[in-house]
Amino acid sequence: MRKFINYLKESWTELTKKVTWPTWDKLQASAGLVLVATLILAVVIFIIDFAFQHLMELIYSL
């Protein structure tokens, strides 16, 4: 049990004193970048899906 308590104390110290947390501006910029990248990927997947759907309809109609 002592090892577990020591682990918790060291984890708390590391999270509060040693970790460099991003600033609010950097966090917002990163979130915006992830949002834009996700939207671009969704559009690309939609286009591929749309193209394959019509290709398969063309093949099945032959």
Helices and strands as residue ranges (DSSP letters): H 2-13, I 14-18, H 24-61
